[in-house]
Amino acid sequence: MPKTTPEINLPESMNLMEASQLDELMNQLKENVAKNPKDLRSLLMLGNGYFMRGKISTAIKVFEKAISVNPNLPYAYYYLGVSHYRRMQLNEAKKALKKVIDLSPNMLMAYYWLGMSYWHLGKYNKSRQAFETLLEQNSDSPMAHYHAALACIEEQCYHCALNHLESLLKIGENDSRLYLHLGNVYFRLNRIPEAINAYKKGLELSPNNNKILEALSYLTDVQEP
């Protein structure tokens, strides 16, 4: 975070506000901006309020206004990038999020949304790189390991996918989707007994999961003499 703008941060309490409280706050923020169009804190909070209300186009305009006031403000680019992602404007999201990383490499969620943007653009190698860069700074991030694994699977890099999926197990994740992907990867690596075991663990968590049932049935048939 540049030393020139350390005070720019948004209160987490905005996400906990009742609708009437948020209305009152946004009215106050609009007054603040009308009096001082360069009030960065009010601009960012106002943009976030519009985002929370689902008024993404308006939020984007407000974040762009904040950037015009200070073009070196990581938070403005971050919220702008996430807003573009919300509208699936992926190239715009990518551009804004890369700017965040240039300005503030420690804003880890920027790597996550950049990875997701690359994922939806079909650029799986770059998607994986973004998630793995996040993991260099936070090795226990479940969402980064999970999406990195999916990107590896799309690239048919199954050992890479296995590393991320096994890391999820080590940090205590226990989800049927995890075991489905783990079973599929073991199958691709021709480690059939381990695939069957993974599918069985998945069924313990989700007994009616059709994808796991079908995969397990297929492997059980293959294993029969």
PyMOL commands that set and color helices and strands:
alter all, ss='L'
color gray80, all
select helices_A, chain A and resi 12-16+19-35+40-52+56-69+74-86+90-103+108-120+124-137+142-154+158-170+176-188+192-205+210-223
alter helices_A, ss='H'
color red, helices_A
deselect
rebuild
show_as cartoon
